[in-house]
Protein backbone atom coordinates (compact mmCIF):
# COMPACT_ATOMS: atom_id res chain seq x y z
CA UNK A 1 0.00 0.00 0.00
CA UNK A 2 1.19 3.51 -0.77
CA UNK A 3 -0.23 6.88 0.18
CA UNK A 4 -0.64 9.59 -2.46
CA UNK A 5 -0.78 12.97 -0.75
CA UNK A 6 -2.71 15.76 -2.46
CA UNK A 7 -1.77 19.45 -2.11
CA UNK A 8 -3.27 22.78 -3.15
CA UNK A 9 -1.19 25.35 -5.03
CA UNK A 10 -0.23 27.02 -1.73
CA UNK A 11 1.26 23.71 -0.48
CA UNK A 12 -1.70 23.05 1.83
CA UNK A 13 -2.44 19.33 2.13
CA UNK A 14 -5.97 18.54 1.00
CA UNK A 15 -6.10 14.79 1.39
CA UNK A 16 -4.53 11.37 1.27
CA UNK A 17 -5.40 8.62 -1.17
CA UNK A 18 -4.44 5.05 -0.25
CA UNK A 19 -3.32 3.07 -3.29
CA UNK A 20 -3.47 -0.72 -3.20
CA UNK A 21 -3.35 -1.57 -6.92
CA UNK A 22 -0.33 -3.89 -7.30
CA UNK A 23 0.91 -2.26 -10.53
CA UNK A 24 0.92 1.21 -8.96
CA UNK A 25 2.55 0.00 -5.74
CA UNK A 26 5.34 -1.79 -7.64
CA UNK A 27 5.96 1.31 -9.81
CA UNK A 28 6.16 3.54 -6.73
CA UNK A 29 8.67 1.14 -5.18
CA UNK A 30 10.77 1.21 -8.36
CA UNK A 31 10.82 5.01 -8.31
CA UNK A 32 11.75 5.02 -4.60
CA UNK A 33 14.56 2.52 -5.18
CA UNK A 34 15.96 4.54 -8.10
CA UNK A 35 15.91 7.73 -6.00
CA UNK A 36 17.76 5.99 -3.17
CA UNK A 37 20.32 4.56 -5.60
CA UNK A 38 21.17 8.03 -6.93
CA UNK A 39 20.94 9.86 -3.61
CA UNK A 40 23.94 11.47 -1.93
CA UNK A 41 24.29 12.47 1.72
CA UNK A 42 23.13 16.01 2.50
CA UNK A 43 26.62 17.24 3.46
CA UNK A 44 28.08 15.94 0.18
CA UNK A 45 25.32 17.63 -1.81
CA UNK A 46 25.76 20.88 0.14
CA UNK A 47 29.47 20.82 -0.70
CA UNK A 48 28.66 20.65 -4.41
CA UNK A 49 26.31 23.65 -4.39
CA UNK A 50 27.86 27.10 -4.65
CA UNK A 51 27.22 29.21 -1.57
CA UNK A 52 24.64 31.95 -1.88
CA UNK A 53 25.88 33.84 1.16
N, C-alpha and C positions, 0 to 999 in steps of 0.2 A: 504494500500500500504506500502511496505517496500523497503528499498534500500539496495542492496547487493554491498558492496564496494570491488573492486578487487585491489590487491597489487602485486608487483613484489617481488622477494626474498630480495631485498635491502630496503623493506618497502616503495617503491615509488608507489603511487596510480596510477593505470592504467585505471580505469573506474568505472562507477556506473551502476548497473543494477536495474531497477525498477521492483519489483515483485508485481503482482496483483492477482495471483492465490489464491483463498480463502483458500485452504488447507495449502499452504506455509505461508500465512500471519497468520493464526491461530496458526500454529506450532511456528513461530517466537515469537508471543505474549506469548505463553506458556513458552518458554525458557526464555524470558525476565522476566515474572512474577516469575518463579522459582529462577532466579538469584537475583531479588529484595528481595524475601522471605528469602534467605540465606545470604544476604549481611550484613555487619557490618560497622559501621562508620569508617572512615580512622584512626582516633586517637585510636580507640579500636584495630583495626588490627595492627597498628604500635606498640602498647604496647605488643602485643603477639609475635612479631618478635624479636629475639635476635639482639642486636646492632652489626653492623659490624665495628664500629669505634674503 
